[in-house]
Amino acid sequence: MSNPYDNPHREFEQSEVIDDLMIKDNEAEHDDKGRVSNSVREMASRIPESLSAIGRDISRTIERAMSAKDDYVVAVKVSPDAQEKLEQLVQAGVFRSRAEAAAFLIDEGINTQTALFERVQQKLAEIERLRAELRVMVKADKPEA
């Protein structure tokens, strides 16, 4: 008499079910590779957006530099290193000339040194007050003709 539990086909079916539920080592590795691959694809998909944002920032910087009013011309001596950096900005197409690049960098330097220029303004006001005081002293000590 045959026992239903002794059915050789049943054992095969059971092992198939178990195999479907189990994750084999190479499958787990494949899942990890899939996750890494998805992460890489996701990062790669963000690159055009990042480059576009960088391009917009550079474009705004150029527009701001180009729209600056060139009211004064100043001749300055710069170091060879500074000259090279200015030339790089021109070669990169950020500015049309070294003069435009220098003007932009001067403005940026002034903007980042507001505390210094506030102190300079205070000292200039103090100097002007002392000059005015000296002028009054000189007029008071001046003999009448």
C-alpha positions in Angstrom: 0.0 0.0 0.0 1.3 3.3 -0.9 1.5 6.1 1.5 0.7 9.6 0.1 3.6 11.0 1.9 6.0 8.6 0.1 5.1 10.2 -3.3 8.5 11.0 -4.9 6.8 13.8 -7.0 5.4 15.5 -3.8 8.9 15.7 -2.4 10.1 17.4 -5.6 7.2 19.9 -5.4 8.0 20.7 -1.8 11.6 21.3 -2.5 10.7 23.6 -5.4 8.5 25.7 -3.1 11.2 26.0 -0.5 13.7 26.9 -3.2 11.4 29.7 -4.4 11.2 31.2 -0.9 14.9 30.9 -0.1 17.4 33.5 -1.2 20.5 31.9 -2.5 23.9 33.5 -2.0 24.3 34.5 -5.6 20.8 36.0 -5.6 21.5 38.1 -2.5 24.6 39.4 -4.2 22.5 40.1 -7.3 20.0 42.1 -5.1 22.9 44.1 -3.6 24.2 44.8 -7.1 20.7 45.8 -8.2 20.4 48.3 -5.3 23.8 49.7 -6.0 23.0 49.9 -9.7 19.8 51.8 -8.9 21.6 54.2 -6.6 24.2 54.9 -9.3 21.5 55.4 -11.9 19.7 57.8 -9.5 22.8 59.8 -8.9 23.6 59.9 -12.6 20.1 61.1 -13.3 20.8 64.1 -11.0 24.0 65.2 -12.8 22.3 67.1 -15.6 20.2 69.0 -13.0 23.3 69.8 -10.9 25.2 71.0 -14.0 22.3 73.1 -15.0 22.2 74.8 -11.6 26.0 75.5 -11.8 25.5 76.9 -15.3 22.7 79.2 -14.0 24.9 80.4 -11.1 27.8 81.2 -13.5 25.4 82.9 -15.9 24.0 85.1 -13.1 27.5 86.0 -12.0 28.5 86.9 -15.5 25.3 89.0 -16.0 26.0 90.8 -12.7 29.5 91.5 -13.7 28.5 92.7 -17.2 25.8 95.0 -15.9 28.1 96.7 -13.5 28.6 100.4 -14.4 32.2 101.1 -15.4 32.4 104.6 -14.1 36.2 104.7 -13.4 39.3 103.2 -15.0 42.1 102.3 -12.6 45.5 101.0 -13.6 46.8 98.4 -11.2 49.8 96.2 -11.0 49.1 92.5 -10.2 51.3 89.6 -9.4 52.0 87.0 -12.1 49.7 84.6 -10.2 46.8 87.1 -10.2 47.4 87.8 -13.9 47.2 84.0 -14.6 43.9 83.7 -12.7 42.4 86.6 -14.5 43.5 85.1 -17.8 41.9 81.8 -16.8 38.6 83.5 -16.2 38.8 85.1 -19.7 39.8 81.8 -21.3 36.9 80.0 -19.6 34.5 82.5 -21.1 33.4 83.9 -17.7 34.5 87.4 -18.7 35.3 89.1 -22.0 38.5 90.7 -20.7 40.9 90.7 -17.8 39.7 94.1 -16.8 36.1 92.9 -16.4 37.4 89.9 -14.4 39.5 92.2 -12.2 36.6 94.6 -11.7 34.3 91.8 -10.6 36.9 90.4 -8.2 37.6 93.9 -6.7 33.8 94.4 -6.1 33.5 90.9 -4.6 36.5 91.6 -2.3 35.0 94.9 -1.1 31.7 93.2 -0.5 33.3 90.5 1.7 35.3 93.1 3.7 32.4 95.2 4.9 33.7 95.2 8.5 37.0 96.6 7.4 35.4 99.4 5.3 33.1 100.3 8.3 36.2 100.7 10.5 38.0 102.7 7.7 34.9 105.0 7.4 34.9 105.6 11.2 38.6 106.5 11.1 38.1 108.8 8.1 35.3 110.6 10.0 37.6 110.9 13.0 40.4 112.3 10.8 38.1 114.9 9.3 36.9 115.9 12.8 40.6 116.4 13.8 41.3 118.4 10.7 38.3 120.7 11.3 39.5 121.1 14.9 43.0 122.1 13.7 41.6 124.6 11.2 39.6 126.3 14.0 42.8 126.4 16.2 44.8 127.9 13.4 42.2 130.6 12.7 42.0 131.4 16.4 45.8 131.8 16.7 46.1 133.8 13.5 47.0 137.5 14.3 44.7 140.1 12.9 46.2 142.2 10.1 
